[in-house]
Amino acid sequence: MKRLGYALIGAIVIAIGAALHYALPQVDVVRLIGTDVKRVDTQESSTDNESGNSVSTTDVYFVLTETEQGEPRNYRNEDAIIYGKFDSSNLHTRARSIAQDEDNLVAVRHYGWRLPIFSMFPNAVKVWQVEPGYRHLPIFNIVFLTLLAAGIGYLAWRIRRVISARREANEAARVEREAQAERERMARRDNDESQRARDAFLSDDNSSS
């Protein structure tokens, strides 16, 4: 049972870690090459045709970059509610303008994963020009993870306090039950001794008479 509990806790920790790694912002310093717009077909359920599905086409913006080592690193550019981003077209225009400059070293704030097998790209949230040698300090991530760790630590402390208090209450109840059982046993023994004394007294009286 303990192993199952540890396995469950481990799975929860891995799932939370993966979700945080996906959702928290990251910043890459890359060279901006250009932008692109791709048409993506998506299927939607519909009852208007025999197949029951309809195909809709949407335009998806992409920001095309490469690392200092020349490796391609591309990002999709879509609105993101969790980041309050509703200006994908403006970001597309800004990235396209920066790409035309000779000094096109930029920092790209993004979230998500690059999974080629699923054609997944990280989503660019912000793009700004930087100087060579720029190093980004993830202040938001540091503060967020610190507060999260503090919250988890406090929650674990509270849970341990509750468990400890419940254990102490159970132990006190057990001691009280044992004491009550001992008192009842002593009372029964006293009653038995009193009964035997009365019986002996009555026997003596009957013998004397």
Sequence and secondary structure as in RCSB ss.txt:
>XXXX:A:sequence
MKRLGYALIGAIVIAIGAALHYALPQVDVVRLIGTDVKRVDTQESSTDNESGNSVSTTDVYFVLTETEQGEPRNY
RNEDAIIYGKFDSSNLHTRARSIAQDEDNLVAVRHYGWRLPIFSMFPNAVKVWQVEPGYRHLPIFNIVFLTLLAA
GIGYLAWRIRRVISARREANEAARVEREAQAERERMARRDNDESQRARDAFLSDDNSSS
>XXXX:A:secstr
 HHHHHHHHHHHHHHHHHHHHHHS EEEEEEEEEEEEEEEEEEEE SSSSSSEEEEEEEEEEEEEE TTS EEEE
EE  BGGGTB  HHHHHHHHHHHHTSS  EEEEEEES  BGGGTB  EEEEEEE  TT     HHHHHHHHHHHH
HHHHHHHHHHHHHHHHHHHHHHHHHHHHHHHHHHHHHHHHHHHHHHHHHHHHHHHHHH 
